[in-house]
Amino acid sequence: MKDNHLRDRGGESEKITINLGYVDLGRIDVLVREGCYSNRSDFIRTAIRNQLTAEAEAVKQSIVRHMLELGLRDYSRAELESLKAAGERVHIKVVGLARIASDVTPELALATIESITVLGALQASTELKSALAERIR
């Protein structure tokens, strides 16, 4: 794991959509109205964080078992060019956010990226995602 490329970026987020039953939604609204939470999103974020804390050991064991990097991992053109020059290929395995720089060409990515497994989000150009589609798991 290359810590110099890996960062935890709690401030960045991705929007998700969930479906809740009317009763659960009403119960959340009661807690918001009573001032326990500032809004529905605040309640849901808190509930998710609490559940992730409760399951932290299982997550940690899985990350270690699958040799995943945790946090934000950037892949620069220079890094991929160095891999290409050394005749090496990378298996991208990230829990969090993996970003491939906008100046990385599809040819360079295909020559250096063997596979991509991201539990979270992958940020790359549409062109790169299309070129690497068969390697994204």
C-alpha positions as CSV (number, residue, x, y, z in Angstrom):
1,M,0.0,0.0,0.0
2,K,1.5,3.4,-1.0
3,D,0.4,5.8,1.7
4,N,1.9,8.8,-0.1
5,H,-0.9,8.5,-2.7
6,L,-3.7,7.5,-0.3
7,R,-5.8,10.0,1.7
8,D,-9.0,9.9,3.7
9,R,-11.3,12.5,2.3
10,G,-14.3,12.5,4.6
11,G,-15.5,15.9,3.2
12,E,-16.1,14.6,-0.3
13,S,-19.3,12.7,-0.8
14,E,-21.5,11.0,-3.4
15,K,-25.3,11.3,-3.4
16,I,-27.3,8.1,-3.0
17,T,-31.0,7.4,-3.1
18,I,-32.8,5.1,-0.6
19,N,-36.4,4.0,-0.3
20,L,-38.0,4.1,3.2
21,G,-41.4,3.0,4.4
22,Y,-43.8,5.8,5.4
23,V,-43.7,4.7,9.1
24,D,-39.9,4.8,9.3
25,L,-39.8,8.1,7.5
26,G,-42.4,9.5,9.9
27,R,-40.3,8.3,12.9
28,I,-37.3,10.1,11.4
29,D,-39.4,13.3,11.0
30,V,-40.5,13.1,14.7
31,L,-36.8,13.0,15.7
32,V,-36.1,16.0,13.4
33,R,-39.0,17.9,14.7
34,E,-37.9,17.3,18.3
35,G,-34.5,18.7,17.5
36,C,-32.5,15.5,17.8
37,Y,-31.3,15.9,14.2
38,S,-31.1,18.9,11.9
39,N,-32.8,17.1,9.0
40,R,-33.5,13.7,7.5
41,S,-30.1,13.5,5.9
42,D,-28.4,14.2,9.2
43,F,-30.3,11.3,10.8
44,I,-29.4,8.9,7.9
45,R,-25.7,9.9,7.9
46,T,-25.6,9.4,11.7
47,A,-27.3,6.0,11.4
48,I,-24.9,4.9,8.7
49,R,-21.8,6.0,10.6
50,N,-23.1,4.2,13.7
51,Q,-23.6,1.0,11.8
52,L,-20.2,1.3,10.1
53,T,-18.6,1.7,13.6
54,A,-20.5,-1.4,14.8
55,E,-19.2,-3.4,11.8
56,A,-15.7,-1.8,11.7
57,E,-13.9,-5.0,12.6
58,A,-15.6,-6.9,9.8
59,V,-14.7,-4.1,7.3
60,K,-11.1,-4.0,8.5
61,Q,-10.7,-7.8,8.2
62,S,-12.1,-7.8,4.6
63,I,-9.8,-4.9,3.6
64,V,-6.8,-6.8,4.9
65,R,-7.9,-10.1,3.4
66,H,-8.5,-8.6,-0.1
67,M,-5.5,-6.3,0.1
68,L,-7.5,-3.2,-0.6
69,E,-6.4,0.4,-0.1
70,L,-8.7,2.6,2.0
71,G,-9.4,6.2,1.3
72,L,-8.7,8.3,-1.7
73,R,-6.2,6.9,-4.2
74,D,-5.0,9.0,-7.2
75,Y,-3.3,7.5,-10.2
76,S,-1.3,10.1,-12.1
77,R,0.0,10.0,-15.7
78,A,3.6,10.1,-14.3
79,E,2.9,7.1,-12.1
80,L,1.4,5.0,-14.9
81,E,4.2,6.0,-17.3
82,S,6.7,4.8,-14.7
83,L,4.9,1.5,-14.5
84,K,4.9,1.2,-18.2
85,A,8.6,2.0,-18.4
86,A,9.3,-0.7,-15.8
87,G,7.1,-3.2,-17.7
88,E,4.7,-3.5,-14.7
89,R,1.0,-3.4,-14.4
90,V,-1.2,-2.4,-11.5
91,H,-4.3,-4.0,-10.0
92,I,-6.4,-1.1,-8.6
93,K,-8.1,-2.2,-5.4
94,V,-9.7,0.6,-3.4
95,V,-12.3,1.1,-0.8
96,G,-13.3,4.7,-1.1
97,L,-12.5,6.8,-4.1
98,A,-10.1,5.9,-6.9
99,R,-9.2,8.7,-9.4
100,I,-7.4,8.4,-12.6
101,A,-5.9,11.7,-13.8
102,S,-7.7,13.4,-16.7
103,D,-4.4,13.5,-18.8
104,V,-4.1,9.6,-18.8
105,T,-4.8,8.3,-22.3
106,P,-6.8,5.2,-22.9
107,E,-3.7,3.6,-24.5
108,L,-1.6,4.3,-21.3
109,A,-4.4,3.0,-19.1
110,L,-4.7,-0.2,-21.1
111,A,-1.0,-0.8,-21.1
112,T,-0.7,-0.4,-17.3
113,I,-4.0,-1.2,-15.5
114,E,-4.6,-4.9,-15.3
115,S,-7.9,-4.7,-13.3
116,I,-10.0,-2.2,-11.3
117,T,-12.0,-3.1,-8.1
118,V,-13.5,-0.1,-6.4
119,L,-15.9,-0.3,-3.5
120,G,-17.0,3.3,-3.4
121,A,-16.5,5.4,-6.6
122,L,-14.2,5.5,-9.6
123,Q,-13.5,8.9,-11.1
124,A,-12.1,8.8,-14.6
125,S,-13.1,10.2,-17.9
126,T,-15.9,8.5,-19.8
127,E,-13.3,7.6,-22.5
128,L,-11.1,5.8,-19.9
129,K,-14.0,4.0,-18.3
130,S,-15.1,2.8,-21.7
131,A,-11.6,1.6,-22.6
132,L,-11.2,-0.2,-19.3
133,A,-14.8,-1.5,-19.1
134,E,-13.8,-5.2,-19.3
135,R,-11.2,-4.7,-16.5
136,I,-13.6,-3.0,-14.1
137,R,-15.1,-5.4,-11.5
